[in-house]
Amino acid sequence: MRNTLREGLAIPRVLFNPLRLARGGSDVGQGRPALVIPGLATGDISTTLMRRTLKARGFISEGWRQGLNTGANPGKLRVLEARLAELHRLHGRKVVLIGWSLGGMYARVLAHRVPEHVDMVVTVASPFSGDRRANVAWRLYEAINDHTVDNPPFAEQISAKPPVPTLAVWSAVDGIISSDCTRGRDDESDSQLRIDAQHFALGTSRRAIEAIIARIAEMDADRA
């Protein structure tokens, strides 16, 4: 309960995202496209600093461009499948998928469906593993959707590791999503990164964003 109450302290980071500037650094992206998918009841505004920082670090960063993310939506998934193929074609590089919270569920489904277009999947505080009702947000999700959290409208098993490099970012003090769900088992991702910050700070804190990019660089080096 204490961690949930602390989440309110991080909400201003989300609201003021469009006003915040990115810091520069080493070229990690090297011209790769990166598509960032927002969490439940948020849109591209919430990922502004993430995308600006990715751009400053050499990625061609893109938002999802589909308004608010209100839940698992087959139509929006189809749009994203086509967009991944287009980004891959335009830039000649596979796409790094970064999904925050619910956005990470989209990212893992997409990586299962079209792995030929995906370079890497990064989930940031996403409940891809374990009991989905072990999370504060499940009641809100079911209130605004026509399906339960246990029965999303796609056939893919989200907890199964996609056939691409996969990073799970989690926090032991997340007040919205259980850390067991966001970390997952060792066999459900290739790498796990612990960043102890509020759920709403994990995608908006410069410290968190820079730590995520640093781990992406490490995973790139391991593949080289």
C-alpha positions in Angstrom: 0.0 0.0 0.0 2.8 2.4 0.9 4.4 1.9 -2.6 1.1 2.5 -4.3 0.6 5.8 -2.4 4.1 6.9 -3.4 3.1 6.6 -7.1 1.4 9.9 -6.9 4.7 11.6 -6.4 5.8 10.5 -9.9 2.7 11.6 -11.8 4.1 15.1 -12.4 7.0 13.5 -14.4 4.4 12.1 -16.8 2.5 15.4 -17.1 5.6 17.5 -17.7 7.3 15.1 -20.1 6.8 17.4 -23.2 8.8 20.2 -21.5 11.8 18.0 -20.5 15.0 17.9 -22.6 17.1 14.8 -23.3 20.8 14.4 -22.4 23.2 13.4 -25.0 25.7 10.5 -24.8 27.3 7.7 -26.8 25.7 6.5 -30.1 23.9 3.3 -28.9 21.2 3.3 -31.6 23.5 3.6 -34.6 20.5 4.4 -36.9 18.2 1.7 -35.6 14.5 2.6 -35.5 12.9 2.3 -32.0 9.2 2.2 -31.4 7.9 3.1 -28.0 4.5 1.9 -26.8 2.8 3.7 -23.9 1.0 2.1 -20.9 -2.6 1.9 -19.9 -4.6 5.1 -20.2 -1.6 7.0 -21.5 -0.4 8.0 -25.0 2.7 9.3 -26.7 3.0 12.3 -24.4 3.9 10.0 -21.6 6.9 8.6 -23.6 8.2 12.0 -24.8 11.4 12.0 -22.7 12.1 8.4 -23.5 11.8 9.0 -27.2 13.9 12.2 -27.1 16.6 10.5 -25.2 16.6 7.6 -27.7 17.0 10.1 -30.5 19.8 11.8 -28.7 21.5 8.4 -28.4 21.4 7.5 -32.1 18.0 5.8 -32.5 15.3 6.9 -34.9 12.6 7.0 -32.2 8.9 6.7 -32.9 5.7 6.9 -30.9 2.9 4.5 -31.4 0.6 7.2 -32.9 -2.7 5.5 -31.8 -4.0 7.8 -29.1 -4.5 6.5 -25.6 -3.7 2.9 -24.9 -6.9 1.6 -23.4 -6.2 -2.2 -23.6 -5.3 -5.1 -25.8 -6.8 -4.2 -29.2 -6.6 -6.5 -32.2 -7.0 -3.6 -34.7 -4.2 -1.6 -33.1 -1.9 -4.7 -33.1 -2.5 -5.1 -36.8 -1.6 -1.4 -37.4 1.6 -1.9 -35.4 2.5 -5.0 -37.3 2.3 -3.1 -40.6 4.2 -0.2 -39.1 7.1 -2.4 -38.0 7.4 -3.8 -41.5 7.4 -0.3 -42.9 10.0 1.0 -40.4 12.2 -2.0 -41.2 11.9 -1.4 -44.9 12.5 2.4 -44.7 15.6 2.2 -42.5 17.0 -1.2 -43.5 17.3 -2.1 -39.8 15.1 -4.2 -37.5 13.1 -2.3 -34.9 13.8 -2.0 -31.2 10.5 -2.3 -29.4 10.1 -0.6 -26.0 6.8 -1.1 -24.2 6.0 0.6 -20.9 3.6 -1.3 -18.6 0.7 -2.5 -20.9 2.8 -1.3 -23.9 5.2 -4.1 -23.1 2.4 -6.7 -23.6 1.9 -5.3 -27.1 5.7 -5.5 -27.7 5.9 -9.1 -26.7 2.9 -10.1 -28.8 4.4 -8.3 -31.8 7.7 -10.0 -31.3 6.0 -13.3 -31.4 4.0 -12.4 -34.5 6.6 -10.6 -36.7 10.1 -11.4 -35.2 11.6 -10.8 -38.7 11.1 -7.1 -38.1 12.1 -6.9 -34.4 15.7 -6.4 -33.2 15.0 -6.5 -29.5 12.1 -6.2 -27.0 12.3 -4.1 -23.9 9.5 -4.3 -21.4 9.4 -1.6 -18.7 7.3 -2.6 -15.7 5.1 -4.8 -17.8 3.0 -7.6 -16.2 3.9 -10.3 -18.7 4.4 -13.1 -16.2 2.5 -14.6 -13.2 -0.9 -13.7 -11.9 -2.3 -10.6 -13.7 -4.6 -10.0 -10.8 -1.6 -9.4 -8.5 -1.6 -5.9 -9.8 -3.4 -2.7 -8.7 -4.5 -1.8 -12.3 -6.4 -4.9 -13.2 -9.8 -3.5 -12.0 -9.4 -0.4 -14.1 -8.4 -2.5 -17.1 -11.5 -4.6 -16.9 -13.7 -1.6 -16.3 -12.8 -0.1 -19.6 -12.5 -3.3 -21.7 -14.8 -6.0 -22.9 -12.5 -8.8 -21.8 -10.7 -9.8 -18.6 -7.0 -9.5 -17.9 -6.9 -13.3 -18.0 -8.5 -13.5 -21.4 -6.9 -10.9 -23.8 -8.0 -11.0 -27.5 -4.9 -12.7 -28.9 -3.6 -16.3 -29.0 0.0 -15.6 -28.1 1.4 -16.7 -24.7 2.9 -13.5 -23.4 5.0 -15.1 -20.7 6.8 -17.2 -23.3 10.0 -15.6 -24.4 9.8 -14.2 -27.9 12.4 -15.4 -30.5 14.4 -12.2 -30.2 16.6 -10.7 -27.5 14.4 -9.6 -24.6 15.0 -7.3 -21.6 12.6 -7.1 -18.7 12.9 -3.9 -16.6 11.4 -4.2 -13.1 11.2 -2.4 -9.8 11.0 -3.8 -6.3 9.1 -0.7 -5.2 6.6 -0.6 -8.1 3.3 0.4 -6.5 1.1 -0.6 -9.5 2.5 -3.8 -10.9 3.9 -6.8 -8.9 7.6 -7.2 -9.3 7.1 -10.9 -9.8 5.0 -10.1 -12.9 7.4 -7.6 -14.3 10.6 -9.5 -13.7 9.3 -12.9 -14.7 11.2 -16.2 -14.6 14.7 -16.4 -15.9 13.6 -18.4 -18.9 11.0 -15.8 -19.9 13.5 -13.1 -20.9 17.2 -12.9 -21.8 18.1 -10.2 -19.3 16.5 -8.5 -16.3 17.3 -5.0 -15.1 16.2 -3.9 -11.6 15.7 -0.1 -11.3 14.0 0.7 -8.0 11.7 3.6 -8.9 7.9 4.1 -8.9 5.9 2.6 -11.8 5.3 6.1 -13.2 8.9 7.1 -12.9 10.4 4.0 -14.7 9.5 5.5 -18.1 10.0 9.2 -17.2 13.1 9.3 -15.0 16.3 10.3 -16.7 18.2 7.9 -14.4 15.9 5.0 -15.4 15.9 5.8 -19.1 19.7 6.1 -19.2 20.1 2.8 -17.3 17.8 1.1 -19.9 19.8 2.4 -22.8 23.0 1.3 -21.1 21.7 -2.2 -20.8 20.6 -2.2 -24.4 24.2 -1.3 -25.3 25.5 -4.2 -23.2 23.2 -6.6 -24.9 24.3 -5.3 -28.3 27.9 -5.9 -27.3 27.1 -9.5 -26.2 25.6 -10.1 -29.7 28.5 -8.6 -31.6 
